[in-house]
Amino acid sequence: MTNRKVLWKPFTANREFNADPKIFVKSDGMYYFTDKGEKVLDAVSGLWCCNLGNNHPKVVEAIKEQAGSMYYSTAFQIGNEPELELAKELVSITPDGLNHAFFTNSGSESAESALKLALAYHKAMGNGSKTMLLGREHAYHGVNFGGISVGGLVNNKRTYNNLLNVAHIPTIFDLKNNAFTKGMPENGADKADSLLDTINLYGAENIAALIMEPMAGSGGVHVPPKGYLEKIAKICKDNDILLIFDEVITGFGRLGSAFASTKFGITPDIMTTAKGLTNGAIPMGAIVASTKVYDAIINNSKTPIEFFHGYTYSGHPIACAAGVATIKAYKEEKSFEKVAEISPYWEEALHSLNGTKHIIDIRNIGLVGAIQLEVSKDGIGAYGDKVFQECYKKGLLVRATADTIALSPAYIVTKEEIQTIVSTLKEVIENLDS
């Protein structure tokens, strides 16, 4: 047997994986194919990223063409045509006012870049005391030190602790009042008041930014209550606190609009993206800043380099080519409209599981869903892991976060495939104790 210990897998139970490895060798559309010749229906778009489906031909062709002409160009002081083209394509679909794209290589790097940008903005504006960063409980902003500091998932933090000056406001999750809500809950807008409490505790003059997912994804798919985001945005504006929306998961049509910002009618000062930017084909991320933030840093700099930050692979030509092809495909195939069209069917299919043994909540918005399981006698996450394992055996790929089963199929999913997803989950969940 191959010695698999040479490979250390991320966010993986490595001992369990090495004993029985799951290996994909090919992908096409809604499906993966294993080294054993099995066909697996992908209900999570890879990892929230292959929105157009796996191995989209236009993205594949763009990568091949760019690799044949120039696969790398230095990111510092020299530009390349694909990065400019991608910047134009990206801001063509962002909310009005977000007009300046800065490229990274992942969602984690996008979060780090946005936090640094917020600090740089306030220093450029002469507000050097604004150094505190706010996040939310149960939030996920990647795994770099900035991201885990403002993030609110304890297992991501407990080994490393916070290295930044941060505080957290409470989560929006309210199982007691909002269980089995279809779409946005009616209850919970008042939870935004906790931001005012935090400001009154630390002082607005010391707080630089609040970073938040408009819809919390990796922490369990928590949908914002009606009116909550509007209150958050107003509080930030009134207190000169930059609002950063982490749209790594919600970006590029997942909720039925280009971005969650668009859907909810709220334009943040900075937005982070990744995942769907290249349809998962090449690692890439981006932050998109408002003109207010851009002008403050560029015009007030006392040094030739205005923002001392970047990566060797920022604006990588192949990644940019993949990004251009991806955004053009979104437009040509009317992908965001497809999500809006099929979302009601998706909602009803998911909520048909209401009443199934072991399910204590179902949440959804756009083409996202979450099934909350009760905690088994074997502890937190035991049921979630079993659902993941048993679904895989039946040819279905889902994602388990503790006892939440997260679902986010590609935009090309059919009604028949949705029914397969739901019926497989029902069968597996009903037999959890067998």
VMD Tcl script that draws the C-alpha trace (Angstrom):
set ca {
  {0.00 0.00 0.00}
  {1.24 3.49 -0.83}
  {2.67 5.40 2.13}
  {0.17 8.27 2.33}
  {1.85 9.88 5.35}
  {4.10 11.85 3.01}
  {0.98 13.96 2.34}
  {-0.57 16.02 5.13}
  {-4.13 16.89 4.13}
  {-5.76 20.22 5.21}
  {-8.84 20.27 7.44}
  {-8.86 16.48 7.22}
  {-8.98 13.62 9.69}
  {-5.68 12.33 8.32}
  {-5.61 9.04 10.23}
  {-9.10 8.20 9.00}
  {-8.31 9.34 5.47}
  {-5.07 7.36 5.23}
  {-6.88 4.21 6.34}
  {-9.49 4.56 3.60}
  {-8.51 7.32 1.12}
  {-11.10 8.90 -1.13}
  {-9.42 9.80 -4.41}
  {-10.88 11.75 -7.32}
  {-9.21 11.37 -10.72}
  {-11.57 13.21 -13.07}
  {-14.41 15.72 -13.02}
  {-17.11 16.79 -15.43}
  {-20.06 19.10 -14.85}
  {-21.89 18.01 -11.71}
  {-19.79 14.90 -11.15}
  {-16.47 13.58 -9.90}
  {-15.05 10.17 -10.77}
  {-12.94 8.15 -8.34}
  {-9.91 5.95 -8.76}
  {-12.29 3.01 -8.28}
  {-14.42 4.08 -11.23}
  {-17.27 5.42 -9.07}
  {-19.38 8.44 -10.06}
  {-20.02 11.03 -7.33}
  {-22.63 13.81 -7.56}
  {-21.05 17.05 -6.34}
  {-23.50 18.87 -4.04}
  {-20.95 21.43 -2.81}
  {-19.36 22.84 -6.00}
  {-16.00 21.37 -5.04}
  {-15.64 23.64 -2.02}
  {-18.11 26.44 -2.79}
  {-16.04 27.34 -5.86}
  {-16.90 25.40 -9.07}
  {-20.07 27.41 -9.66}
  {-20.19 26.71 -13.40}
  {-19.65 23.01 -12.84}
  {-16.40 21.11 -12.94}
  {-13.94 21.45 -15.84}
  {-15.84 24.16 -17.69}
  {-14.51 24.01 -21.28}
  {-14.13 27.78 -21.76}
  {-12.11 28.09 -18.58}
  {-9.94 25.12 -19.53}
  {-9.25 26.60 -22.97}
  {-8.36 30.03 -21.53}
  {-5.82 28.42 -19.19}
  {-4.22 26.46 -22.02}
  {-3.99 29.51 -24.28}
  {-2.45 31.76 -21.62}
  {0.01 29.07 -20.51}
  {1.23 28.81 -24.07}
  {2.07 32.51 -24.36}
  {3.16 33.63 -20.87}
  {2.48 31.75 -17.68}
  {4.15 34.20 -15.28}
  {4.92 37.90 -15.15}
  {6.41 39.69 -12.16}
  {3.70 41.24 -10.01}
  {5.76 44.23 -8.83}
  {6.21 47.35 -11.00}
  {5.26 45.43 -14.16}
  {1.76 44.73 -15.42}
  {0.20 42.16 -17.71}
  {-2.83 42.37 -19.95}
  {-4.89 39.58 -18.33}
  {-4.83 41.27 -14.91}
  {-6.17 44.53 -16.35}
  {-8.83 42.69 -18.31}
  {-9.89 40.75 -15.22}
  {-10.02 43.92 -13.12}
  {-12.38 45.46 -15.68}
  {-14.55 42.33 -15.83}
  {-14.69 42.10 -12.05}
  {-15.74 45.69 -11.40}
  {-18.30 45.41 -14.18}
  {-20.36 43.17 -11.88}
  {-19.54 44.59 -8.44}
  {-21.91 47.06 -6.76}
  {-21.62 50.69 -7.85}
  {-18.84 52.39 -5.95}
  {-16.58 49.34 -5.67}
  {-14.22 50.13 -8.53}
  {-10.66 49.12 -7.58}
  {-9.50 45.49 -7.68}
  {-6.41 44.17 -5.89}
  {-5.51 40.55 -6.61}
  {-4.55 37.86 -4.13}
  {-4.31 34.07 -4.31}
  {-7.02 32.87 -1.93}
  {-9.84 33.91 0.34}
  {-7.48 33.86 3.31}
  {-5.16 36.29 1.57}
  {-8.11 38.44 0.57}
  {-9.14 38.74 4.21}
  {-5.60 39.65 5.28}
  {-5.36 42.23 2.50}
  {-8.70 43.81 3.40}
  {-7.77 44.13 7.07}
  {-4.45 45.76 6.20}
  {-6.20 48.05 3.73}
  {-8.60 49.20 6.45}
  {-5.75 50.04 8.81}
  {-3.87 51.81 6.01}
  {-6.97 53.85 5.15}
  {-7.42 55.25 8.64}
  {-3.72 56.04 8.97}
  {-3.85 57.85 5.61}
  {-6.83 59.84 6.91}
  {-4.93 60.83 10.05}
  {-6.88 58.52 12.34}
  {-3.98 56.49 13.66}
  {-5.82 55.46 16.83}
  {-8.28 53.38 14.79}
  {-6.51 50.03 15.04}
  {-9.12 47.66 16.51}
  {-10.76 45.18 14.14}
  {-14.17 43.66 14.75}
  {-15.48 40.28 13.67}
  {-18.44 38.07 14.56}
  {-18.81 34.88 16.54}
  {-19.02 31.75 14.35}
  {-17.44 33.63 11.44}
  {-14.81 32.28 9.07}
  {-12.33 34.54 7.30}
  {-9.65 32.10 6.26}
  {-6.76 30.63 8.19}
  {-4.02 33.28 8.21}
  {-3.35 35.11 11.48}
  {-5.56 38.07 10.65}
  {-8.38 35.83 9.52}
  {-8.36 33.60 12.58}
  {-8.10 36.65 14.86}
  {-11.27 38.28 13.52}
  {-12.86 34.88 12.85}
  {-15.09 33.25 15.41}
  {-14.58 29.49 15.08}
  {-12.92 28.21 18.22}
  {-11.16 25.20 16.71}
  {-9.43 27.48 14.20}
  {-8.21 29.73 17.02}
  {-7.53 27.71 20.15}
  {-4.05 26.49 19.14}
  {-2.81 29.87 17.91}
  {-4.67 32.58 19.87}
  {-5.32 36.12 18.64}
  {-2.38 38.20 17.48}
  {-4.38 41.29 16.51}
  {-6.34 43.88 18.46}
  {-9.81 42.42 17.95}
  {-13.26 42.14 19.45}
  {-16.28 40.11 18.38}
  {-20.00 40.79 18.18}
  {-22.50 37.95 18.67}
  {-23.59 35.60 15.95}
  {-26.95 36.00 14.23}
  {-27.80 32.31 14.67}
  {-31.04 31.90 16.64}
  {-32.30 28.33 16.50}
  {-35.02 28.94 19.10}
  {-36.84 31.65 17.11}
  {-35.86 30.92 13.50}
  {-35.74 27.15 13.04}
  {-36.93 25.91 9.64}
  {-37.20 29.42 8.20}
  {-37.38 29.57 4.43}
  {-34.95 32.27 3.32}
  {-34.28 35.29 5.54}
  {-35.65 35.05 9.10}
  {-38.14 37.62 10.35}
  {-36.55 37.72 13.81}
  {-33.11 39.02 14.70}
  {-32.53 42.50 13.27}
  {-32.10 43.70 16.85}
  {-28.90 41.64 17.09}
  {-27.21 44.50 15.22}
  {-27.50 46.53 18.42}
  {-24.62 44.50 19.82}
  {-22.36 46.43 17.46}
  {-23.40 49.66 19.21}
  {-22.65 48.05 22.56}
  {-19.16 47.13 21.35}
  {-18.56 50.63 20.03}
  {-19.66 52.09 23.37}
  {-17.26 49.74 25.14}
  {-14.14 50.40 23.08}
  {-14.83 53.78 21.48}
  {-15.45 54.47 17.80}
  {-12.19 56.44 17.70}
  {-10.32 53.14 18.24}
  {-12.18 50.87 15.80}
  {-10.99 50.60 12.19}
  {-13.33 48.08 10.58}
  {-15.91 45.37 10.95}
  {-15.43 42.33 8.73}
  {-18.39 40.02 8.26}
  {-19.90 37.51 5.89}
  {-23.27 38.81 4.69}
  {-24.33 35.17 4.89}
  {-22.10 33.12 7.17}
  {-20.95 30.10 5.17}
  {-18.33 27.79 6.63}
  {-19.55 28.45 10.18}
  {-22.84 26.72 9.38}
  {-24.80 28.70 6.74}
  {-26.44 31.38 8.86}
  {-28.79 33.62 6.88}
  {-29.09 37.27 7.95}
  {-32.43 38.31 9.47}
  {-34.43 40.93 7.59}
  {-33.18 44.43 8.42}
  {-30.02 43.24 10.18}
  {-27.47 44.15 7.52}
  {-29.04 47.56 6.95}
  {-28.66 48.39 10.64}
  {-25.06 47.16 10.68}
  {-24.18 49.29 7.64}
  {-25.70 52.43 9.17}
  {-23.93 51.97 12.49}
  {-20.60 51.56 10.70}
  {-21.16 54.65 8.57}
  {-22.25 56.77 11.54}
  {-19.08 55.82 13.45}
  {-16.50 56.01 10.63}
  {-15.91 52.27 10.80}
  {-15.15 50.60 7.48}
  {-17.50 47.78 6.57}
  {-15.81 44.78 4.95}
  {-18.03 42.14 3.37}
  {-16.37 38.75 3.04}
  {-17.98 37.45 -0.15}
  {-15.62 34.56 -0.75}
  {-18.60 32.20 -0.60}
  {-21.52 34.48 -1.47}
  {-19.81 36.14 -4.43}
  {-20.39 35.36 -8.10}
  {-24.05 34.48 -8.03}
  {-24.45 32.05 -5.16}
  {-27.47 33.93 -3.79}
  {-28.99 34.73 -7.19}
  {-27.29 38.11 -7.69}
  {-23.71 38.82 -8.65}
  {-22.88 39.43 -4.98}
  {-24.73 39.33 -1.69}
  {-24.07 43.07 -1.52}
  {-26.15 43.45 -4.66}
  {-28.93 41.19 -3.39}
  {-29.24 42.99 -0.07}
  {-28.74 46.48 -1.52}
  {-25.79 47.32 0.73}
  {-22.42 48.46 -0.61}
  {-19.52 47.86 1.79}
  {-16.31 49.86 1.76}
  {-14.27 46.78 0.89}
  {-15.31 43.38 -0.43}
  {-13.26 40.18 -0.42}
  {-13.64 37.48 -3.06}
  {-12.03 34.21 -4.19}
  {-13.44 30.72 -4.97}
  {-15.93 31.44 -7.78}
  {-13.63 34.08 -9.27}
  {-11.90 31.41 -11.37}
  {-14.52 28.66 -10.97}
  {-11.98 26.85 -8.79}
  {-9.68 26.26 -11.75}
  {-6.67 28.24 -10.46}
  {-6.12 29.57 -6.92}
  {-7.02 33.27 -6.90}
  {-8.70 35.93 -4.82}
  {-9.38 39.64 -4.99}
  {-10.39 42.54 -2.83}
  {-12.45 45.30 -4.38}
  {-12.25 48.69 -2.68}
  {-14.40 51.78 -2.84}
  {-13.10 54.93 -4.46}
  {-13.11 56.52 -0.99}
  {-10.62 53.97 0.30}
  {-8.53 53.91 -2.88}
  {-8.19 57.69 -3.14}
  {-7.32 58.12 0.52}
  {-4.39 55.72 0.30}
  {-3.15 56.60 -3.17}
  {-3.46 60.38 -2.84}
  {-2.19 60.76 0.73}
  {0.89 58.57 0.45}
  {4.24 60.14 1.27}
  {6.16 57.34 -0.46}
  {6.27 56.20 -4.12}
  {4.74 52.84 -3.18}
  {1.41 53.78 -1.63}
  {0.37 50.40 -0.19}
  {3.20 48.19 1.05}
  {1.51 44.90 0.46}
  {1.27 42.21 -2.22}
  {2.18 38.70 -3.27}
  {4.54 37.13 -5.79}
  {1.52 35.72 -7.61}
  {-0.80 38.75 -7.41}
  {-2.42 39.09 -10.83}
  {-0.94 35.82 -12.06}
  {-1.54 35.72 -15.84}
  {-2.98 32.18 -15.96}
  {-5.23 32.80 -12.97}
  {-6.40 36.06 -14.51}
  {-7.15 34.35 -17.82}
  {-9.22 31.79 -15.93}
  {-11.00 34.60 -14.11}
  {-11.84 36.47 -17.31}
  {-13.21 33.29 -18.91}
  {-15.22 32.53 -15.77}
  {-16.89 35.94 -15.50}
  {-17.64 35.98 -19.22}
  {-19.22 32.53 -18.87}
  {-21.35 33.74 -15.96}
  {-22.65 36.51 -18.22}
  {-23.08 34.48 -21.41}
  {-24.77 31.55 -19.67}
  {-26.90 33.82 -17.46}
  {-25.68 31.87 -14.45}
  {-26.90 34.28 -11.80}
  {-30.37 34.29 -13.35}
  {-30.35 30.48 -13.31}
  {-29.70 30.52 -9.58}
  {-32.58 32.94 -9.00}
  {-34.84 30.77 -11.16}
  {-34.12 27.42 -9.52}
  {-33.80 28.69 -5.92}
  {-37.55 28.33 -5.08}
  {-37.45 24.68 -6.22}
  {-34.28 24.14 -4.19}
  {-35.94 25.70 -1.14}
  {-39.01 23.49 -1.30}
  {-36.95 20.36 -1.91}
  {-34.74 21.02 1.11}
  {-37.64 21.85 3.40}
  {-39.40 18.65 2.39}
  {-36.96 17.09 4.87}
  {-38.69 18.92 7.73}
  {-39.93 16.27 10.13}
  {-37.14 13.82 9.32}
  {-35.68 12.17 12.40}
  {-32.50 13.83 13.76}
  {-33.01 17.11 11.81}
  {-33.52 20.14 14.08}
  {-33.24 22.93 11.50}
  {-33.09 23.61 7.77}
  {-31.72 26.90 6.41}
  {-31.52 28.21 2.86}
  {-31.00 31.23 0.66}
  {-30.21 31.30 -3.04}
  {-28.55 28.04 -4.03}
  {-27.24 27.38 -0.53}
  {-28.67 25.06 2.08}
  {-27.89 23.71 5.51}
  {-29.34 20.80 7.44}
  {-28.74 21.01 11.18}
  {-28.59 17.66 12.94}
  {-29.09 17.03 16.62}
  {-25.99 16.10 18.61}
  {-25.63 12.35 19.00}
  {-24.70 10.53 22.19}
  {-21.20 10.12 20.69}
  {-20.62 13.87 20.78}
  {-20.59 16.93 18.53}
  {-19.82 16.13 14.91}
  {-20.44 12.39 15.11}
  {-23.68 12.52 13.14}
  {-22.25 15.04 10.70}
  {-19.26 12.87 9.90}
  {-21.43 9.78 9.49}
  {-23.71 11.60 7.03}
  {-20.68 12.68 5.01}
  {-19.27 9.14 4.94}
  {-22.56 7.38 4.15}
  {-23.55 9.88 1.45}
  {-20.18 9.36 -0.20}
  {-20.76 5.62 -0.27}
  {-24.03 6.32 -2.09}
  {-22.34 8.57 -4.66}
  {-23.08 12.00 -3.15}
  {-20.54 14.57 -1.98}
  {-21.74 16.85 0.84}
  {-19.87 18.95 3.38}
  {-20.11 18.42 7.13}
  {-19.23 21.20 9.57}
  {-19.71 19.64 12.99}
  {-23.38 18.58 12.78}
  {-24.34 20.95 9.98}
  {-24.57 19.49 6.48}
  {-23.80 22.33 4.06}
  {-24.95 22.20 0.44}
  {-24.04 24.45 -2.48}
  {-24.42 22.72 -5.86}
  {-23.19 24.22 -9.10}
  {-25.53 26.53 -10.97}
  {-26.07 23.88 -13.65}
  {-27.78 21.51 -11.22}
  {-31.01 20.02 -12.53}
  {-34.25 19.42 -10.67}
  {-33.61 15.69 -10.97}
  {-30.18 16.08 -9.36}
  {-31.70 18.17 -6.57}
  {-34.14 15.35 -5.88}
  {-31.25 12.88 -5.82}
  {-29.44 15.05 -3.28}
  {-32.50 15.34 -1.05}
  {-33.59 11.70 -1.26}
  {-30.08 10.44 -0.53}
  {-29.79 12.72 2.49}
  {-33.18 11.61 3.77}
  {-32.26 7.93 3.51}
  {-28.89 8.43 5.21}
  {-30.18 10.66 8.02}
  {-33.12 8.40 8.82}
  {-30.69 5.50 9.28}
  {-28.07 7.28 11.37}
  {-28.55 4.98 14.35}
  {-28.58 1.74 12.36}
}
mol new
graphics top color blue
foreach p $ca { graphics top sphere $p radius 0.5 }
foreach p [lrange $ca 0 end-1] q [lrange $ca 1 end] { graphics top cylinder $p $q radius 0.2 }
display resetview
